[in-house]
Amino acid sequence: MGTTKFNGISKMSYEQAKSKIKTGDLLFCSGRYLVSEMIKRLSNSEFSHVAMLVYWNEHVLVLESVEDDGIRVVPLSHYLYNYENSMEKYNGEMYIARHEVVDSPGFDKEKIKSMCGKAIDLLNRNYDKDEIAKIVARISLGIGRHSDDFEYMCSEFVDECFKQLEIELSRDPMGFIFPEHIAADPNVKPLFEVTP
């Protein structure tokens, strides 16, 4: 597997975690769904999903791109108590991390507004299903390159938002970016695993 820095970090209940989460924090998921397992295997990662968190009016919101809905916003509590309206928890582990630039004392907080504005502008854009096929072709056949379009996989969406913070996240040599690339960034620090 890829990065191991999330192994063995402390667990924290959602109620405890709420007050510790900041806008710009990252949610990494390691799902046990079929698509999640495929993504983890293809990207040599323990992570199948990455999203951005926004703390708003005592609520933690998840800004993300998902297969069925494209770019959307949902409360983090839904992941813990009612994932996809199932009345069940998300089937997998969920980790919170923070890019150290967002936490630095001299960080320009106005950039956060720009990042949130970009995320809102992208709401309802399609999930980049074609990108998954390109990634499979690249890994299995060694062909294909990433090309920018107006559809976003989860990691592409987070990358686009972080550009508003003047943070460049690494990609693979073919231009693709997976949750693993973001998790492995040396400036991304694991905080805790969040539980119900």
VENWO-V552273 format. One record per helix or strand of 3 or more residues. SS is the DSSP state (a for helix, b for strand). FROM is the first residue (numbers start at 1). TO is the last residue. Records with the same first field share a line. If there is no record, write none. Layout:
SS->FROM-TO, FROM-TO
This chain:
b->11-13, 26-31, 49-56, 59-66, 70-75, 92-99, 188-195
a->14-20, 34-42, 76-81, 83-85, 100-103, 110-121, 129-141, 154-163, 179-184
